[in-house]
Amino acid sequence: MIIPKFELSLKSFALFLRELATHPIFKSKKIMNVLKKIVLPLLLATVWISISEFIRNEFLLKSYWVDHYKGMGLEFPGKPVNGAIWGIWSLVFAASILVISKKFTLMQTTLYSWCIGFVMMWLVIGNLGVLPYGILVYAIPLSMLEAFIASWIIRKLA
């Protein structure tokens, strides 16, 4: 059996998206509203959160994490599967912000989501003894900024 060669180019991808956009399902106002008001803000906030987390933890604070884990006789978990789990965490965090933003102002959404996403995580990993407390000087303001921008994205687009 001969398997056809699948080649993905930018041009073929653009043609695929054009075909997809003209599909009858996208002519439904309900579906377009869901895509515009839920899916798009959720995905953009997820991308922002993922980028923010990556820059903070892989570039700015990586040495804190590695040294802290080394001091405990452990290897810092930096395999691709760990990155995938953080991607899922980013999506869940964005979804939480989306739900919270329906009832609260931008600043309330930011504060509540920051507490849910970060303060609770730091309490747990601090209790487990794997939180390098020295990072909090940097992580607190950067995570507040992350929560604010994600909340702003969602409130602006949803």
C-alpha positions as CSV (number, residue, x, y, z in Angstrom):
1,M,0.0,0.0,0.0
2,I,1.4,3.4,-1.0
3,I,0.7,6.2,1.5
4,P,0.4,9.6,-0.1
5,K,2.9,12.1,1.0
6,F,1.4,14.8,3.1
7,E,3.1,18.1,2.7
8,L,2.0,21.2,4.7
9,S,3.1,24.5,3.3
10,L,2.0,28.0,4.3
11,K,0.0,28.2,1.0
12,S,-1.8,24.9,1.5
13,F,-2.6,25.9,5.1
14,A,-4.0,29.3,4.0
15,L,-6.2,27.5,1.4
16,F,-7.4,25.1,4.1
17,L,-8.3,28.1,6.4
18,R,-10.1,29.8,3.5
19,E,-12.1,26.7,2.8
20,L,-12.8,26.2,6.5
21,A,-14.0,29.8,6.9
22,T,-16.5,29.4,4.1
23,H,-18.0,26.2,5.6
24,P,-21.7,26.6,6.3
25,I,-21.2,26.0,10.0
26,F,-19.4,29.4,10.2
27,K,-22.3,31.2,8.7
28,S,-24.3,30.5,11.9
29,K,-24.4,33.7,14.0
30,K,-24.5,31.6,17.2
31,I,-21.3,29.7,16.4
32,M,-19.5,32.8,15.2
33,N,-20.5,34.5,18.5
34,V,-19.2,31.6,20.5
35,L,-15.9,31.7,18.5
36,K,-15.6,35.4,18.9
37,K,-16.7,35.8,22.5
38,I,-15.4,32.7,24.1
39,V,-12.9,30.7,22.0
40,L,-10.8,33.6,20.7
41,P,-10.4,35.4,24.1
42,L,-9.7,32.0,25.8
43,L,-7.0,31.1,23.3
44,L,-5.3,34.5,23.3
45,A,-5.3,34.6,27.1
46,T,-3.8,31.1,27.1
47,V,-1.1,32.1,24.7
48,W,-0.3,35.2,26.8
49,I,-0.2,33.2,30.0
50,S,2.0,30.5,28.4
51,I,4.5,33.1,27.1
52,S,4.6,34.9,30.4
53,E,5.2,31.7,32.4
54,F,7.9,30.5,30.0
55,I,9.8,33.8,30.1
56,R,9.5,34.1,33.9
57,N,10.4,30.5,34.8
58,E,12.8,29.6,32.0
59,F,14.7,32.8,31.5
60,L,14.4,35.0,34.6
61,L,14.0,32.5,37.5
62,K,15.4,29.2,36.2
63,S,18.6,29.3,38.2
64,Y,16.5,29.8,41.4
65,W,14.5,26.7,40.7
66,V,17.5,24.6,39.6
67,D,19.6,25.6,42.6
68,H,16.7,25.0,45.0
69,Y,16.0,21.6,43.7
70,K,19.7,20.7,43.6
71,G,19.9,21.7,47.3
72,M,17.1,19.2,48.0
73,G,19.0,16.5,46.1
74,L,16.4,16.6,43.3
75,E,16.5,17.3,39.6
76,F,14.3,20.2,38.4
77,P,11.5,18.8,36.3
78,G,12.2,20.4,32.9
79,K,11.1,17.7,30.4
80,P,8.8,18.4,27.6
81,V,5.9,16.7,29.4
82,N,6.3,19.2,32.2
83,G,6.0,22.0,29.6
84,A,2.8,20.4,28.3
85,I,1.3,20.3,31.8
86,W,2.1,24.0,32.2
87,G,0.3,24.5,28.8
88,I,-2.8,22.8,30.3
89,W,-2.4,24.8,33.5
90,S,-2.4,28.0,31.3
91,L,-5.6,27.0,29.5
92,V,-7.4,26.2,32.8
93,F,-6.2,29.5,34.3
94,A,-7.5,31.4,31.3
95,A,-10.8,29.5,31.5
96,S,-11.0,30.4,35.2
97,I,-10.5,34.1,34.4
98,L,-13.1,33.9,31.7
99,V,-15.7,32.6,34.2
100,I,-14.7,35.1,36.9
101,S,-14.8,38.0,34.5
102,K,-18.5,37.5,33.8
103,K,-19.4,38.6,37.3
104,F,-16.6,41.0,38.4
105,T,-14.8,44.2,37.3
106,L,-11.3,44.0,35.7
107,M,-9.5,44.7,38.9
108,Q,-11.6,42.2,40.9
109,T,-11.1,39.6,38.2
110,T,-7.4,40.2,38.3
111,L,-7.2,39.9,42.1
112,Y,-9.4,36.8,42.3
113,S,-7.7,35.0,39.5
114,W,-4.3,35.9,40.8
115,C,-5.2,34.4,44.2
116,I,-6.7,31.3,42.6
117,G,-3.8,30.8,40.1
118,F,-0.8,31.8,42.1
119,V,-1.3,32.3,45.8
120,M,-2.9,28.9,46.2
121,M,-0.2,27.3,44.2
122,W,2.6,29.0,46.2
123,L,0.9,27.9,49.5
124,V,0.8,24.3,48.3
125,I,4.3,24.1,46.9
126,G,5.6,26.1,49.9
127,N,4.0,23.6,52.2
128,L,5.6,20.8,50.3
129,G,9.0,22.5,50.7
130,V,9.7,22.9,47.0
131,L,9.1,26.6,46.6
132,P,12.3,28.7,46.5
133,Y,11.0,31.7,48.5
134,G,13.6,34.0,46.9
135,I,11.6,34.0,43.6
136,L,8.6,35.6,45.2
137,V,10.2,39.1,45.1
138,Y,10.1,38.8,41.3
139,A,7.2,36.3,40.9
140,I,4.6,38.3,42.8
141,P,4.7,41.5,40.6
142,L,5.2,39.5,37.4
143,S,2.3,37.1,38.1
144,M,0.1,40.0,39.0
145,L,0.9,41.6,35.7
146,E,0.3,38.2,34.0
147,A,-3.1,37.9,35.6
148,F,-4.0,41.5,34.8
149,I,-3.1,41.3,31.1
150,A,-5.0,37.9,30.8
151,S,-8.0,39.4,32.5
152,W,-7.8,42.5,30.3
153,I,-7.6,40.3,27.1
154,I,-10.6,38.4,28.2
155,R,-12.7,41.4,29.3
156,K,-11.8,43.3,26.1
157,L,-12.7,40.5,23.7
158,A,-15.4,38.4,25.5
